[in-house]
Amino acid sequence: MKKFYHLYNETLPIEADFDDLKNLLAKKKQLLENYQEISCDLDDEMYISRGNGFCTTKWAPDVIEDKIEELTRQIAEIEEWIEKA
């Protein structure tokens, strides 16, 4: 049975069942890994290329750190929801 969940720092709730939550968790963990990799390799001349192509906007380290914090909190929420499911 699907239920509505609200993730930290996202405006719209998601409707998900157990399998959906597991898939979402895997996606969020992959995103976190990507941001952590970027954080380790980021320098003043580097631009981020992920997903759908080349990003022409340089990401400040603060933005990357904020995204890592957000994803970490979201992953913890999803893991808690999976435990309760």
Steps between C-alpha positions, in 0.01 A plus 500: 500500500633841403525779756596864478842604629656842526876520455713762669541811284258389226174683444280219369430175682571172325264204481692178549481139611784289643659429160473865398677601822781252436545635147493858624758414767733353237465814283564735792806297607638521145442876494675534837795301371519727193495817711763360738720419201450850363579650839831315516603599147360853475739781418462854366514394135271197521147486365261222585398246238236256624180344377364669190817671388736782566406762755632845412445634851788470742383360832638662812630262767227630737231388255655154479526476880135605540391236247702233682329597829156497335554158341637357825186612685273367224677163502454474878129578460452240228689237700274571798189467282628168362560368852143589595347354181 
